[in-house]
Amino acid sequence: MRRKPLEYLFVTLKGMAMGAADVVPGVSGGTIAFISGIYEELVSTIDNIKLSSLKVWKKEGFKAMWNSLNGNFLLALLTGIAISIMSLAKLITYLLETYPIVVWSFFFGLVIASIYFVGKQVSQWNIRAIIAIAIGIAVSYYITIAHPVSSPDSYAYLFFSGFIAIIAMILPGISGAFILLLMGSYGIVMSTVNQFREGIFQFDFQLISQAFSKLAVFAIGAIIGIKSFSGVLNWMFKHHKNTTLALLTGFMVGSLNKIWPWKEVLSWRTNSHNEQVPLLEKSILPIHFDGDAQVFTAVISAVFGFLTIYLLERIAIRAQKSNE
């Protein structure tokens, strides 16, 4: 798909939104990709990355191979994701620590709107679609209440964590960051990212090399995982799109339990900064919340999140009509 330079800037901004979402346990970068209209292109682009592309390079040149890989799209998107993880991740973490109810309410409204618009694309609610949405809800909800495990800080486990987490990240409604938390790898990965960033700013090459080796192993696992799973998703969209959309809608519905703004903490964990943060939480009604429930502010924030997706959808539809 050919785009103008300004359109690639928007792809980068969408990548930044995906990166910001992927570092938050409970929010899916796949959801952001879906609601921003690049999900199917992303899946098909990843699936088209094959070793045979090197033959195109040999016969027709690098430019032909780059175009066949949809390279400009991937470069713009990955640039946005990297910028976000290296910069906005800290802001998102700060906002979640300082204004948790407001931020989670915004995400809640955002996902509610996403469920509406994705569910609306299901053309026929037959028995297969109903079973698919039920499976999606059950799997996603179970993930939100599962008990995290402790894991060794080993390269093999980092590889496996990258393999599993990236599959979750590409699925709307399933948070890759939360999967890492369940596997006990979230703190390791986030501290390694912070270590890498600090090494760059301090020009500490020893710090950079230590962090890079771990990130490289995690990235290799992620690349193999996303390449393996993108083929399955691409095939599902081509041959069972209706059922796939119902399944993805179910994933998002089930994830609402994780991003519900009012929680009761059941247990705690120590993060990479040796701070106590919630590990297991239970969704509760605002009237049972210990502290200021901020109901009015939460409702406004959720409405704002809903309208954000609604307006993006309206703009996308208008742009599509103008191009026809």
C-alpha positions as CSV (number, residue, x, y, z in Angstrom):
1,M,0.0,0.0,0.0
2,R,1.5,3.3,-1.1
3,R,1.3,6.2,1.3
4,K,2.2,9.9,1.3
5,P,4.9,11.1,3.8
6,L,2.2,12.6,6.1
7,E,0.4,9.2,6.2
8,Y,3.5,7.5,7.3
9,L,3.8,10.0,10.1
10,F,0.3,8.9,11.3
11,V,1.5,5.2,11.1
12,T,4.4,6.2,13.4
13,L,1.9,7.9,15.8
14,K,-0.2,4.7,15.8
15,G,3.0,2.7,16.5
16,M,3.7,5.1,19.5
17,A,0.2,4.4,20.8
18,M,0.8,0.6,20.4
19,G,4.1,0.8,22.2
20,A,2.6,2.8,25.1
21,A,-0.2,0.3,25.4
22,D,2.1,-2.7,25.3
23,V,4.0,-1.6,28.4
24,V,0.9,-1.4,30.5
25,P,-0.2,-4.7,32.0
26,G,-3.9,-5.0,31.0
27,V,-3.9,-3.0,27.7
28,S,-3.2,-4.6,24.4
29,G,-1.2,-3.1,21.6
30,G,-3.2,-5.4,19.3
31,T,-6.3,-3.5,20.3
32,I,-4.7,-0.2,19.3
33,A,-3.7,-1.6,16.0
34,F,-7.2,-2.9,15.4
35,I,-9.0,0.3,16.3
36,S,-6.6,2.5,14.3
37,G,-7.3,0.5,11.2
38,I,-3.9,-1.1,10.6
39,Y,-4.4,-4.6,12.2
40,E,-5.0,-6.7,9.0
41,E,-2.2,-4.9,7.1
42,L,0.2,-5.5,10.0
43,V,-0.7,-9.2,10.2
44,S,-0.4,-9.8,6.4
45,T,2.8,-7.7,6.2
46,I,4.4,-9.9,8.9
47,D,3.2,-13.0,7.3
48,N,4.8,-11.9,3.9
49,I,8.2,-11.7,5.5
50,K,10.0,-14.8,4.1
51,L,13.5,-15.9,3.2
52,S,12.4,-15.9,-0.4
53,S,12.4,-12.1,-0.3
54,L,16.2,-12.4,-0.5
55,K,15.7,-13.8,-4.0
56,V,13.8,-10.7,-5.0
57,W,16.7,-8.6,-3.7
58,K,19.1,-10.7,-5.8
59,K,17.1,-10.5,-9.0
60,E,15.3,-7.1,-8.8
61,G,17.3,-5.1,-6.3
62,F,16.8,-3.9,-2.7
63,K,14.1,-1.4,-3.6
64,A,11.9,-4.1,-5.1
65,M,12.4,-6.4,-2.0
66,W,11.7,-3.4,0.3
67,N,8.4,-2.7,-1.5
68,S,7.4,-6.4,-1.5
69,L,7.9,-6.4,2.3
70,N,5.9,-3.2,2.8
71,G,9.1,-1.9,4.4
72,N,8.1,1.7,4.7
73,F,5.0,0.7,6.7
74,L,7.0,-1.6,9.0
75,L,9.8,1.0,9.5
76,A,7.3,3.8,10.4
77,L,5.4,1.5,12.8
78,L,8.4,0.0,14.5
79,T,10.0,3.5,14.9
80,G,6.8,4.6,16.7
81,I,6.8,1.6,18.9
82,A,10.5,2.0,19.8
83,I,10.1,5.7,20.5
84,S,7.1,5.0,22.8
85,I,8.8,2.2,24.8
86,M,11.9,4.3,25.3
87,S,10.1,7.5,26.3
88,L,6.3,7.4,26.8
89,A,6.6,4.2,28.8
90,K,7.9,6.3,31.7
91,L,5.0,8.8,31.4
92,I,2.4,6.1,31.2
93,T,3.8,4.5,34.3
94,Y,3.8,7.8,36.1
95,L,0.2,8.5,35.2
96,L,-0.9,5.0,36.3
97,E,0.8,5.5,39.6
98,T,-0.5,9.1,40.1
99,Y,-4.0,9.0,38.5
100,P,-4.9,5.2,38.3
101,I,-8.7,5.5,38.3
102,V,-8.7,8.3,35.7
103,V,-6.2,6.4,33.4
104,W,-7.9,3.0,33.7
105,S,-11.3,4.7,33.1
106,F,-10.0,6.1,29.9
107,F,-8.7,2.7,28.8
108,F,-12.1,1.2,29.8
109,G,-14.0,3.6,27.6
110,L,-11.5,3.1,24.8
111,V,-12.0,-0.7,24.9
112,I,-15.8,-0.4,25.2
113,A,-15.8,1.6,22.0
114,S,-13.5,-0.9,20.4
115,I,-15.8,-3.7,21.2
116,Y,-18.7,-1.9,19.6
117,F,-16.9,-1.1,16.4
118,V,-15.2,-4.5,16.0
119,G,-18.3,-6.3,17.0
120,K,-20.2,-4.3,14.4
121,Q,-18.0,-5.8,11.7
122,V,-19.2,-9.3,12.5
123,S,-21.6,-9.7,9.5
124,Q,-23.5,-12.8,10.8
125,W,-24.0,-13.9,14.4
126,N,-24.4,-17.6,13.7
127,I,-23.6,-20.5,16.1
128,R,-19.9,-20.5,15.0
129,A,-19.6,-16.7,15.8
130,I,-21.3,-17.1,19.1
131,I,-19.0,-20.0,20.2
132,A,-16.0,-18.0,19.0
133,I,-16.9,-14.9,21.1
134,A,-17.7,-17.1,24.1
135,I,-14.2,-18.8,23.8
136,G,-12.6,-15.4,23.4
137,I,-14.3,-14.0,26.6
138,A,-13.5,-17.1,28.6
139,V,-9.8,-17.2,27.6
140,S,-9.2,-13.5,28.1
141,Y,-11.1,-13.4,31.4
142,Y,-9.1,-16.3,32.7
143,I,-5.8,-14.6,31.9
144,T,-6.9,-11.6,33.9
145,I,-7.4,-13.7,37.1
146,A,-4.6,-16.1,36.6
147,H,-1.8,-16.3,39.3
148,P,1.6,-15.0,38.2
149,V,4.6,-17.3,38.6
150,S,8.2,-16.6,39.5
151,S,10.8,-17.4,36.9
152,P,14.6,-17.6,36.7
153,D,16.5,-14.8,35.1
154,S,17.8,-17.0,32.3
155,Y,18.3,-16.4,28.6
156,A,16.2,-19.5,27.7
157,Y,13.3,-18.2,29.7
158,L,13.6,-14.7,28.2
159,F,13.5,-16.3,24.8
160,F,10.3,-18.2,25.7
161,S,8.8,-15.1,27.3
162,G,9.4,-13.1,24.1
163,F,7.8,-15.9,22.0
164,I,4.6,-16.1,24.1
165,A,4.2,-12.3,24.9
166,I,4.4,-11.2,21.3
167,I,1.6,-13.6,20.4
168,A,-0.5,-11.9,23.1
169,M,0.5,-8.4,22.1
170,I,-0.8,-9.0,18.5
171,L,-4.2,-10.2,19.8
172,P,-6.7,-7.5,20.6
173,G,-7.8,-7.7,24.2
174,I,-4.9,-9.8,25.5
175,S,-2.1,-7.8,27.1
176,G,1.4,-8.9,26.3
177,A,2.7,-7.0,29.3
178,F,0.3,-8.8,31.5
179,I,1.4,-12.2,30.0
180,L,4.9,-11.2,30.9
181,L,3.7,-10.4,34.5
182,L,2.0,-13.8,34.7
183,M,5.3,-15.5,33.5
184,G,7.3,-13.5,36.1
185,S,9.3,-11.8,33.3
186,Y,7.7,-8.3,33.3
187,G,10.1,-6.9,35.9
188,I,13.2,-8.4,34.2
189,V,12.2,-7.0,30.8
190,M,11.3,-3.5,32.0
191,S,14.4,-3.2,34.1
192,T,16.5,-4.3,31.2
193,V,14.8,-1.7,28.9
194,N,15.5,1.0,31.6
195,Q,19.1,-0.3,31.9
196,F,19.6,0.0,28.2
197,R,18.2,3.5,28.1
198,E,20.4,4.6,31.0
199,G,23.4,3.1,29.3
200,I,22.8,5.2,26.2
201,F,22.3,8.4,28.1
202,Q,25.3,7.8,30.3
203,F,27.5,6.5,27.4
204,D,28.1,3.4,29.6
205,F,29.0,0.7,27.0
206,Q,29.2,-2.1,29.6
207,L,25.7,-1.3,30.7
208,I,24.5,-1.2,27.1
209,S,26.1,-4.5,26.2
210,Q,24.7,-6.3,29.3
211,A,21.2,-5.0,28.6
212,F,21.5,-5.6,24.8
213,S,22.3,-9.3,25.1
214,K,19.1,-9.9,27.1
215,L,17.0,-7.7,24.9
216,A,18.4,-9.4,21.8
217,V,17.4,-12.9,23.1
218,F,13.9,-11.6,24.1
219,A,13.6,-10.0,20.6
220,I,14.6,-13.2,18.8
221,G,11.9,-15.1,20.7
222,A,9.4,-12.3,19.8
223,I,10.3,-12.4,16.1
224,I,10.0,-16.2,15.9
225,G,6.7,-16.0,17.8
226,I,5.1,-13.3,15.8
227,K,6.3,-14.8,12.5
228,S,4.8,-18.2,13.4
229,F,1.5,-16.8,14.7
230,S,0.9,-14.2,12.0
231,G,0.5,-16.9,9.4
232,V,-2.3,-18.4,11.4
233,L,-4.0,-15.1,11.9
234,N,-3.7,-14.1,8.2
235,W,-5.2,-17.4,7.2
236,M,-8.1,-16.9,9.6
237,F,-8.8,-13.5,8.3
238,K,-8.8,-14.7,4.7
239,H,-10.9,-17.8,5.2
240,H,-12.9,-17.2,8.4
241,K,-13.1,-13.5,8.9
242,N,-16.5,-13.4,10.5
243,T,-15.5,-16.0,13.1
244,T,-12.1,-14.3,13.7
245,L,-13.7,-10.9,14.3
246,A,-16.1,-12.6,16.8
247,L,-13.2,-14.3,18.6
248,L,-11.2,-11.0,18.8
249,T,-14.3,-9.2,20.1
250,G,-14.5,-11.8,22.8
251,F,-10.9,-11.3,23.7
252,M,-11.6,-7.6,24.3
253,V,-14.8,-8.2,26.3
254,G,-12.9,-10.6,28.6
255,S,-10.1,-8.1,29.1
256,L,-12.5,-5.5,30.7
257,N,-12.1,-7.2,34.1
258,K,-8.4,-6.3,34.1
259,I,-8.9,-2.6,33.2
260,W,-11.9,-2.0,35.5
261,P,-10.9,1.2,37.4
262,W,-11.8,0.1,40.9
263,K,-9.8,-2.7,42.5
264,E,-9.1,-4.4,45.8
265,V,-5.5,-5.5,46.1
266,L,-5.2,-9.2,47.1
267,S,-1.4,-9.5,47.0
268,W,1.7,-7.4,46.1
269,R,5.0,-7.8,44.2
270,T,8.3,-6.0,44.3
271,N,9.1,-4.2,41.0
272,S,12.5,-3.4,39.4
273,H,12.9,-0.4,41.7
274,N,12.3,-2.4,44.9
275,E,8.9,-0.8,45.3
276,Q,5.7,-2.7,46.4
277,V,3.1,-2.7,43.6
278,P,-0.2,-4.7,43.2
279,L,0.2,-8.2,41.9
280,L,-3.3,-9.8,42.2
281,E,-6.4,-7.5,42.3
282,K,-10.1,-8.0,42.4
283,S,-12.7,-5.8,40.6
284,I,-15.1,-4.2,43.0
285,L,-17.9,-1.6,42.8
286,P,-17.0,2.1,43.4
287,I,-19.0,2.1,46.7
288,H,-16.7,-0.6,48.1
289,F,-13.5,1.2,47.0
290,D,-11.1,2.1,49.9
291,G,-10.5,5.8,49.3
292,D,-11.9,8.5,46.9
293,A,-13.7,6.6,44.1
294,Q,-13.7,9.6,41.8
295,V,-16.8,8.3,40.1
296,F,-17.7,11.6,38.3
297,T,-14.1,12.0,37.0
298,A,-13.9,8.3,36.0
299,V,-17.2,8.6,34.0
300,I,-15.9,11.7,32.2
301,S,-12.6,10.0,31.5
302,A,-14.3,6.8,30.2
303,V,-16.6,9.0,27.9
304,F,-13.5,10.7,26.6
305,G,-11.9,7.4,25.8
306,F,-15.1,6.2,24.0
307,L,-15.3,9.4,22.0
308,T,-11.6,9.2,21.1
309,I,-12.3,5.9,19.3
310,Y,-15.7,7.1,17.9
311,L,-14.1,10.2,16.4
312,L,-11.2,8.2,14.9
313,E,-13.7,5.8,13.4
314,R,-15.7,8.7,11.9
315,I,-12.6,10.3,10.5
316,A,-11.5,6.9,9.0
317,I,-14.9,6.4,7.3
318,R,-14.9,9.9,5.9
319,A,-11.3,9.5,4.6
320,Q,-12.3,6.2,3.0
321,K,-15.3,7.7,1.2
322,S,-13.2,10.6,-0.1
323,N,-10.7,8.2,-1.6
324,E,-13.4,6.2,-3.4
